[in-house]
């Protein structure tokens, strides 16, 4: 199954979080962020990966997802 554009937007947004610190969050500003990022944040919040619909902090599940994304980025960047 290929990643949909919505999946890619969610992965890109999660990649902005720092996996090393639970105290660092992000804010997706509804009026200045791209619509795809705003919608991705809302979906990630609904899925329980981030604490707020406009960003916030990673949940435990979100932290695990970010670690996996970082590993995947490392794998596909090698070459």
DASUL-V305913 format. One record per residue. RES is the residue in one small letter. SS is DSSP state (H for helix, E for strand, - for the rest). D_CENTER is the distance of its C-alpha to the mean C-alpha in Angstrom with 2 decimals. Layout:
# DASUL-V305913
RES&SS&D_CENTER ; RES&SS&D_CENTER
This chain:
# DASUL-V305913
x&-&19.85 ; x&-&18.04 ; x&-&14.46 ; x&-&14.75 ; x&H&13.60 ; x&H&11.38 ; x&H&9.80 ; x&H&9.51 ; x&H&7.98 ; x&H&5.13 ; x&H&5.13 ; x&H&5.85 ; x&H&3.54 ; x&H&1.64 ; x&-&5.35 ; x&-&6.43 ; x&-&6.69 ; x&-&10.08 ; x&-&10.79 ; x&-&14.39 ; x&-&14.48 ; x&-&13.75 ; x&-&15.39 ; x&-&12.97 ; x&-&10.56 ; x&E&9.55 ; x&E&11.36 ; x&-&10.85 ; x&-&14.57 ; x&-&15.78 ; x&-&18.80 ; x&-&17.59 ; x&-&14.06 ; x&-&14.21 ; x&H&14.58 ; x&H&12.01 ; x&H&9.28 ; x&H&11.14 ; x&H&11.40 ; x&H&7.82 ; x&H&7.27 ; x&H&10.52 ; x&H&9.86 ; x&H&7.03 ; x&H&9.69 ; x&H&12.38 ; x&-&11.16 ; x&-&11.18 ; x&-&7.84 ; x&E&7.88 ; x&E&11.41 ; x&E&11.92 ; x&-&11.63 ; x&-&11.18 ; x&E&8.63 ; x&E&10.70 ; x&E&10.07 ; x&E&8.50 ; x&-&10.95 ; x&H&12.80 ; x&H&11.16 ; x&H&7.62 ; x&H&9.45 ; x&H&11.04 ; x&H&8.18 ; x&H&7.11 ; x&H&10.88 ; x&H&11.33 ; x&H&9.08 ; x&H&11.14 ; x&H&14.22 ; x&H&13.79 ; x&H&13.39 ; x&H&16.48 ; x&H&18.36 ; x&H&18.01 ; x&H&18.72 ; x&-&21.95 ; x&-&24.96
